[in-house]
Amino acid sequence: MAERTGLSVILKRYRVAAGLSQEALAERAELSARAISDLERGLHRAPHPSTIDLLAKALALTPQQHAVLLSAARPEAPSDTDAQRNAQPQRIPQPLTELIGRGQERDQARQLIRAGVYRLLTLTGPGGVGKTRLALAIAHDLFPAFAGGVIVVDLAVTRDEMRLPAAIAEAVGLRDQQQTPLADQLNSYLHNMHFLLVLDNFEHLLSQAPFVAQLLTHCPKVAVLATSRTALRVRGERQIVLEPLPLEDAVRLFRERAQEWQSEAAVSQEVIEAICQRVDCLPLGIELAAAQTRVATLSQTMSLLTNRLTLLRGGARDLPARQQTMEAAIAWSYNLLDEDLQRCFRALGVFAGGWTLEAAAAVCWEEGTVDMPAALLTLAALVDASLIQTETSHDGSIRFRMLEMTREFALARLEAAGEAPHCRLRHANYYATMAESITRFGPGRR
């Protein structure tokens, strides 16, 4: 009874000192008059901290008075950690399969978030590389470290960029009060909360990256783990780029997924390695290839992978549509590009073994229509979109490359657009000119 009396007396004292009636306080705090009455009569024993925040703001309380009111509302709470965890139970999907590989990236992410140096960590990489799967594992690992728990927000279904605040509010259990901008409500609601927010599939909502940065600025105890094919590119972000699996982990994943269908998988190490390499050691490609072994031998599966995008279909029915096929996974990224970037991406499909900045400029544009800075910015945008990758040569020069399945997709789009003959001709001319310049130096010269 002491708890109810303490809160009711203190709230009434502050209200009277402010010269407000219950109705006037309710209007200022955007609460009902009944709610104020119940609080002052001790009928509402444990108002949410966000309610206390609204009352403190309406009463213009000092930070010390705010703390007194909050303490009176929860005098017997064992700890902030317990209270927040009880208020926000764990809401992390539990995958039905084991995460294979990614031990190094998993450890790195845990350490970075626990250290608190980076409160925005983004897992990036091409479609099908396993960003979501890794993020869920990290979320489970970190759940005990956050008093308010972990909330996972699947943004793949949020197509309207302006709906991001609403998606987060719904996930954390905040009711939109209409009269106040939702962003402000989130800032107030999460200000004292110790949460890890997992924002999954962010790449199509990049215009809202500043909102995420603002949320972190106003909510110092909140951390965000995002997955995106493109980095958010806001201050304070740390990025972990996921590469295809090492061959050993790729083989283990294939065996794990194929064992239900294919006993031959136990003895066909070389064929399995070849299959994994044909699908770029991407987890999604491996799973789709393994699924084909229910109707084909390993050797047949390998021979059919000459046309990878045609074969790699029929993903698990509980996967999103963009992960039902490798083609759909790549198309999701491609469709987020503007027309100029799409055109350049298609043209880059003619390179079989990587290329330099100068080669890209010669093939992707008509002669004299682009300068090197513009070409570099275009390639940088495609790197950001996880559609092409960079590698540093032994002499320190930068080369660009494309995963083979991505290249197959680019070539198909190039042919469909009717641009293949022109791009192949520019490609041939560029390397013919290079060959002629090299011969002028004579045999044996570098």
Disulfide bonds with the S-S distance in Angstrom:
none
